[in-house]
Amino acid sequence: MIVPIIGNVRYQITMDPTVWIFDDRKIILEEAFSVREKNEKDLLEEAAKKWERAIEKPPVNKTLTRHEREDILQYSYVMPIHDFLNHAEINDDAKDATLITSEGEVSISIDQLYNSYLLFALNGKPLKEDGPVHLLYKDGTNKDNPIKGIKKIQFN
């Protein structure tokens, strides 16, 4: 199932969480909220990896061994949303974002949305019952109570 980004944006785009499992930008859920000290070498390596990903569009794992594919399907994953928002180019006069869910509408600030992850897979499987995505704030404040069943993201 796709999740459109619509409304007060320059480009209306659609996100397809079912293909993110092989996207290099995905983050293992448990690692997304872990706080660890990084030394300068780690920061440089991380910056180099991000640069390599930025050059390769879309950032998709092209060659995976069978073992790597099986390993990928064991974890729960989140996707940072900021790249998608940048591609949609939110208009300067946009005030906030409305998440249209299976349970109703939830309004959040644009900054909150930029600083969020979309949970798209649990144990390597797409979210079917209350999906296609859940929204988790990067600071982990709603980790135990994410916004579930997001069908659309609309900017007002």
C-alpha positions, 0 to 999 in steps of 0.5 A, spaced: 500 500 500 502 506 498 502 513 502 501 519 498 504 526 501 499 531 498 497 538 499 501 544 500 507 541 497 510 543 490 510 535 488 505 530 490 509 524 491 507 517 493 511 512 498 511 505 497 513 502 504 513 495 501 519 496 497 523 499 503 526 493 506 531 493 500 533 500 501 539 502 504 536 508 508 532 503 513 534 503 520 533 497 524 528 499 529 532 497 536 538 501 533 534 507 531 533 509 539 540 507 541 544 512 544 552 510 543 558 515 544 561 515 537 568 517 536 571 522 530 572 516 526 565 513 527 563 520 525 567 520 519 565 513 516 558 515 517 558 521 513 562 517 508 556 512 507 551 517 507 555 521 501 555 514 497 548 513 498 546 520 496 550 519 490 546 512 488 539 514 487 535 510 489 539 507 494 537 500 494 541 494 495 543 491 488 546 485 490 545 481 496 547 474 497 541 469 500 544 469 507 544 477 507 536 477 504 534 472 510 538 476 515 534 482 513 528 479 514 529 478 521 529 485 523 524 490 524 525 497 520 524 504 520 525 509 515 527 516 516 522 521 513 526 527 511 528 525 504 521 524 502 519 531 505 525 534 501 523 531 495 516 533 495 518 540 497 513 543 502 511 550 501 514 555 505 506 557 507 505 550 510 503 551 517 502 543 519 501 536 517 495 532 518 496 524 518 490 521 515 490 514 519 485 509 519 482 511 526 482 519 524 486 525 523 492 527 527 495 534 526 503 535 528 508 540 526 512 540 520 518 540 525 515 534 528 514 530 522 521 532 519 524 529 526 520 522 525 521 515 523 516 511 519 516 504 522 514 499 516 516 492 517 516 488 524 520 482 524 521 483 516 514 483 514 510 489 512 505 492 517 498 489 514 493 490 520 495 497 522 499 499 517 502 501 512 506 505 516 507 507 523 510 514 525 515 514 531 518 521 533 526 520 533 526 522 540 523 516 542 517 519 546 512 515 542 515 509 541 510 505 546 504 509 542 506 510 535 501 513 530 498 507 527 495 506 520 497 512 516 494 512 509 496 519 507 500 525 509 497 532 508 500 539 508 496 545 510 
